[in-house]
Amino acid sequence: MIPYGKQNINEDDIQAVVKVLRSDFLTQGPVVPAFEAAVAEYCKAGFAVAVNSATSALHVACLALEVGPGDWVWTSPNTFAASANCALYCGAKVDFVDIDPATYNLDVACLTQKLAEAEELGRLPKVVIPVHFGGLSCDMAPIRELSRRYGFKIIEDASHGIGGRYRNRSIGCCEYSDITVFSFHPVKIITTGEGGMALTNDAGLAKRMARLRSHGITREPSEMTHAPDGPWYYQQIELGFNYRMTDVQAALGLSQLRRLDKFIERRHELAECYRQQLKGLPLTWQMENCHSALHLFVIRLQTEHCGISRLDLFNALRDAGIGVNVHYIPVHLQPYYRGLGFKLGDFPEAERYYRESITLPLFPDLTKNDIARVVGALAKCIHLP
Ligand SMILES: *Cc1c(COP(=O)(O)O)cnc(C)c1O
């Protein structure tokens, strides 16, 4: 079975991990700060805080921005549940903004309209979490403008996005946001096994997120309620977690980061190959209005012209050994979110997109032969009228 995504691990990665295993520190050693510094430098962000997943990064990001009971957090329905769950962890309420049918990202026009309505109702969001679907940046400049006008903060969920660009800057530079979050899960662009990172240009937010990742404990005398009892002394000054990344993971991440640009280049080469071969079939793909990290290659079927349903096509491709997938089931339609009051029809563009989309395999080690096989299987199933 050709999977839809797969990590690329080479001998350098293995040696980097082995080196840490032979060293004094498996965690809380020098490699995590080195990985943080390298990602911050790559993205040209001021600060980076490594954690054990993007989910944890989203959680500490919300807490650092003081999200709590009574607050609203808005995100896209076309995302993984973690983008919304982070607000619920903090006791806040979640709402969604429908997507643009061409970019599959949060629609700035919908956001603009929803903000005007929310202002009337006195329920403006404290934080908006745009998700860079498939590694394609949302249109951040107008979202930043709206955040100034309505006073909300921005967390970019760039779990798909490391290596992507927007207006000639790297995703993660935080020029248009307060915090940007990356995921290093193996299906994402680079991996640490499990892992995530939060980037920011705000020293205070960075310090707060670093503290929350390790129990809310500080060793800085200036943050303590009284002078330290001695050199061993620390204080827990708020309620944090153990969300730390290990040095073993960071070593893998640091080694992977060296190949990041190559990975993105390869993803673009393969996506272009798909686009060439898919021409003429009754389907569309994500409009790229900036340099995507291309985490996903999704086709959107013009189902009325395909002569086969999405379900039957999906099953036929799986039967042909092609590990297609679907990204995403709209979050608001998950039973847990329906239990909060959301229902079918709330976000029609995300729902229509969901009914029509299939994610094709895309990862650096995919070959052009594999692509020919995928497209061949697709073309065989689609019956042009
Ligand atoms: C993968 C993913 C996450 C969660 O990442 P983890 O590192 O697995 O916690 C969050 N948001 C989006 C959009 C994702 O794709």
The ligand as an SDF file (V2000), in Angstrom:
LIG
                    3D

 15 15  0  0  0  0  0  0  0  0999 V2000
   -1.2680   17.2100   13.3160 C   0  0  0  0  0  0  0  0  0  0  0  0
   -2.0330   18.4260   13.6530 C   0  0  0  0  0  0  0  0  0  0  0  0
   -2.1570   18.9160   14.9540 C   0  0  0  0  0  0  0  0  0  0  0  0
   -1.6820   18.1520   16.1440 C   0  0  0  0  0  0  0  0  0  0  0  0
   -0.3420   17.8330   16.0520 O   0  0  0  0  0  0  0  0  0  0  0  0
    0.3080   16.8190   17.1170 P   0  0  0  0  0  0  0  0  0  0  0  0
    1.7750   17.1560   17.0200 O   0  0  0  0  0  0  0  0  0  0  0  0
   -0.0190   15.4500   16.6340 O   0  0  0  0  0  0  0  0  0  0  0  0
   -0.2540   17.1220   18.4540 O   0  0  0  0  0  0  0  0  0  0  0  0
   -2.8130   20.1140   15.1480 C   0  0  0  0  0  0  0  0  0  0  0  0
   -3.3360   20.8060   14.1320 N   0  0  0  0  0  0  0  0  0  0  0  0
   -3.2540   20.3610   12.8560 C   0  0  0  0  0  0  0  0  0  0  0  0
   -3.8430   21.1860   11.7630 C   0  0  0  0  0  0  0  0  0  0  0  0
   -2.6220   19.1450   12.5810 C   0  0  0  0  0  0  0  0  0  0  0  0
   -2.5780   18.6920   11.3350 O   0  0  0  0  0  0  0  0  0  0  0  0
  1  2  1  0
  2  3  1  0
  2 14  2  0
  3  4  1  0
  3 10  2  0
  4  5  1  0
  5  6  1  0
  6  7  2  0
  6  8  1  0
  6  9  1  0
 10 11  1  0
 11 12  2  0
 12 13  1  0
 12 14  1  0
 14 15  1  0
M  END
$$$$
